[in-house]
């Protein structure tokens, strides 16, 4: 019962934060969209005036023209909600966003104007690249970090620490450009673009995807796994110095059972938190890295939305990233409470 109360409190807190953030997003972007919609209305009015308006003026006279123009202008104001007060527009946009009704884009992206459908197309692509690379990084980083902690102060440990400090300081986009220059442009081992061939199907499509994603995945793994290994190593070293580890060794328990059955489990909460946020963050892609590799994921989509001033798409993407972050917080709290009872007991006492 205590754990359920703790979990419900965390979920309710996340929902409240989501509501507040959604209204803030709506308040910011509605103001931007107001100027954009006003420009669209003026363009449509000019187009109407050159065609329908001039025809009415020639056939029905000035009075009919002015009346039709006023009616069409009022229609456009209702269409773009320019006739509503600011607070009403913010409320409407926030409610539609919470219902996942993000609206449409001005120009088609991925063959559609529906924002929700556009995001549905981009998310699996980011999963294919960044989530795959993140899983490899997590497995490799934890394995090497545990090994370095077991042999603290050894040549392997020091070498891994130096490697981690160097690679972690490298910008991923710069590393990607260097990898493209060396392995794609100079050596010709990989393609310069990661765009898939839409005409391929079946096994040929699978091979094309693997071939074009290999270099971006290797780039991500090269930059990120050292940092994971170094962080895991530091967490494990602190855990291996705890009294219960000393007691387990004194009892003659095999070292591998102490490492993986006791120490790694005790060090699990911060590592699990890192895993959750890394996996959920991978769904959002990376703007500059996707531009470097010409990859059509969530990061590149956000860049396109900024360049084309697609307000509805920006709202949809920002809402999606907010939900991802809050989901990560709730999952981390849930797993923390499960792994460490002190967390949920402490939280429950404050409710």
N, C-alpha and C positions, 0 to 999 in steps of 0.2 A: 504493500500500500504506500509505503514511504517513497519507493522508487517511482511508482506511477504518479504520485503527486508531484514529485520533482520533475518528471518528464513532461507532464501537462503544463506545469508552470513555464518550462523552457519553450514549449511549443506556442503557448499563449503570448509569451514575450516576443517571439519571432514574428508572429502574426501582427502584433501591434507595431513592431518596427517596420514591417512590410507596408502596412497601411500608411504610416507616416511618410516613409520614403516615396511611396507611389504618389502621394499628393504633392510632395516637394518636386518630384520629377515632372508631374503634370503642370505645376505652377511655373517651372522654368521653361519647359518646352512649348507651352501654350503661347507664351509671350513671343517666342521666336516664330512659331507657326503663324501667329497673327499677322506679322509683316509679310511672310511668305504667301499666306492666303489672300492678303490684300493685293499683292502683286499679281497673283493668279486671276483674281476677280477683275482687275484692270485690264489684263490681257484678254480675257473672255469678253469684256465689254467692248474693247476696241475691235475684236473680231466680229462680234455681233453687229456693231455699228457699220462696219465695212460691207456686210452682207445683208442680213435681215433688216437692219435699221434703215439702210439706204433704200431698200426695196419698199418699205412701209412709207418712207418719206416721199418717194416718187408717186406712189399709187394712192395713198390715203391722206397725205398732207402733214403739216407740222404738228398739229395737236395730237393726231394718232401716233406720230413718231415719239413725241415726248411721253405720252402715256405708256406706250409699249416699252420704252427705254427704262422708265421708272419701275415698271412691273418686273422687267428682267433683272434690273439691279437689285430689287428686293429679293428676288428668287436666289440670286447669287449670294447675297448676304446671309440668307437662311442656310444655303448649302454649305457655306464655309463658317457658319456660326458667328459671323461678324456683327449680327444684330443682338447678340447676347452679352450681358455684363461679364467682366473678367472672371469673377468668382464662379459664375455658372458654367463657364467654359472649362475651368479647372476641375470642377466637380464632375462634369460629364466625361471629360477625358480620363480622370482617375478611375471612375466607375467602369468605363469601357476597358481600361487597361487591366483592372482586377478581373474582369470577365474574359481576359485574353483576346479581346476585340481591339487589335492594334490599328486597324484601318488598312489603307493601301498606300503604295508608293506612286510617285509621279511617273517614273519610267520602270519598265519591267526588269526584274533581276531574277536570274535563274528561270526565266520563262514565265514568270507570274508577277502580279502586282500586290498580291495579298501578303502582308507582312508576316503573319503567322506561318504561312506556307514557305516563305523565303527562309525563315529561321529553321524550320523543319528540315530544309535541304542542307543548310550550312552546318548544323550541329553534328550529324553523323560524319561529316568530313573532318571536323576538328577532332572528333573521337578517334577516327581512323589514324590520324597522325599523332596528335599530342597525347591522347590517352594511352595509345600503344607505347609511345616513347616513355611516358611517365611510369608505366608498369615496369618496363625494363630498368629504368633508373632506380625505382624503389627496390626491386629485387637485388640488383647489382650493388646499390649503395648500402643496403642493410647487411648483405653478406660480407662485403669488404670492411664495413665499419665494425662489425662484430669481430672479424679476424684481427683487425688492427688493435682493438681493445684487449683481446686475449694476449697479444704480443706487444703491449705498450712499450715504447722506447726502442723497438727493434728497427732495423733498416726499412722493413716493409711499412711500419707505422709512420716513420718520418718521411719516407718517400710519398706515401699516400697523402699526408698532411700538406706537403709542398705542392703536390699535383692539384689537390683540392683548392688551395689558395690561389693558384695560378688560373685554373679553369673557371673557378667561380667568379673571378674578376673580369673574365672576358665577356663582352656583350654578345648575346646569341646572334644578333643580326650581323655583327662584324665577323664572327666565326663562320656563319653561314656563307657570307660573301667570300671568305678565304677558301672554304671548302668547295664552293662553286668554281672559283678561279682555278684551284689545283686539280680537283677530281673530275669536274665537268668540262671546263674550258681547255685546260692544258692536257690532261690525260685522256679525256673523253670517256671516262668510265660510266658517268651518269649524265642524264639530260639536264639542261639548264633550267627547264620549266617543270613544275610538278603537276601541271594540268593533265588530267586523264584524257585518253582518246575516247570520245563518246560512241564511236562506231564499232568498238571492239565489244565482244560478248563472251560469256563463258570463261574458259580457262585462259584465253588470250587476254581478257580484261583483267583477270586476277594477276597474271604475270606483269601486265602493264602497270597496275597499281603498286605492286611490290617493288618493281624496278624504279618507279618514279618517287616512291616514298622513302627508299633506303637512305639517300643522302640527307634529307631533312631529319629523319629519325636518328641517324648517326650523329648529326650535329647537336641535336638536343641532348642525347645521351652523353656525348663527350663533355658538354658544358656543365651538365647538371649532376651527374652521378658522383663526382668527387665531393661536392658539397653535402650530398646526402650521406656519403660514407663518413665524412669528417664529423658531421653532426651526430650520427649514430654512434660513432666511436667515443665522442665526449660523453654522451648520455650513458653508454655502457660502462665506461671507466668509473664514473661516479657510482653506478649501481654495484659494480664488482668490489667496491671498497666498503659496502655495507656489512653490518655485523652478521646478518643471516647468511650471507655468502661465505663468510669465514667459518661459520658454524657448519654449513653444508660440507665445506672442504674438510673440516675436522672429523666429520662423520665418515669420510671416505667415499662420498658420492662421486661418481665419475665426472670429470671436468666438462664433457660435452652436455651432460644432464644439468649441471650447474649453470652452464651458459645459456642453453636453450630452454630449459625447464624452469629455472628460477630467475636468473638475471634478466633475460630478454622479456619475460613476462612482467617483471617488476618495472622495467623501463618502457613498457608498452604504451602507457597513456600519452606521453609527448610524441612518440613515434607514430601512433595511430592518428593523432591530430594532424601531423604533417602529411600522412597518407591521404586522409580525407580531403584536406584543402588542396593537395596536389592533384588528386583525381578530379575533383569538382572544378578546380581552376582550369584543368586541361580542356574542359568542354567549351571554355570561352576563347580558345585559340590564342594567338599572339599577333598583333597588328603588323609590326615591322618584320618579324620572321616570315610571315605569310606573304608579305610584299616581296621580300628578297627571293623566296622560292616560287613566287607566282602561284600560290596555293589558295584555292577558293574556299576558305573556312570562315569561322566566325570573326576572326581578327580582320581579315581583308574586307569582310562584309561591313564591319563597323567603319572602316576607312572609306569605303564607297558611300556609305550613308552620310558621313561628314562632308565628303567632297561634293556630293550631289544635293546636300541640304535636305535629305529625306527625314523630316522630323518624326513622322510616325514610325519609321524603322529605327531611329535612334531611341525613341521611347521604348519600343519593343525589346531592343537589345539591352538597354540599361535595366529594364525590369527583369529580364532573363538573368543578367549577371547578379542582380540583387537577390533574386530567389536562390541562385546557386550559393552565394555567400551565406545567406541565412540557413539554408539547408545544411551547409557544412558546419555551422555553429551548433545547430540542433543535434546533428549526428555526433559531433565531438562531445557535447555535453552528455548525450545518451550513453556513449561508450565509456566516457570518463566515469559516469555514475555507476556503470556496470563493473568496470575494472577496479575502481577505487571507492569503496563505500563511504569514505570520509568526505568525498565531494558532495554526494547527495544528502548526507546527514547535515553537513554544514549549510548547504543551500536550503534545506527544509527548515532549519532552525531560524532562518532569516525571513521566512514567508509569514 
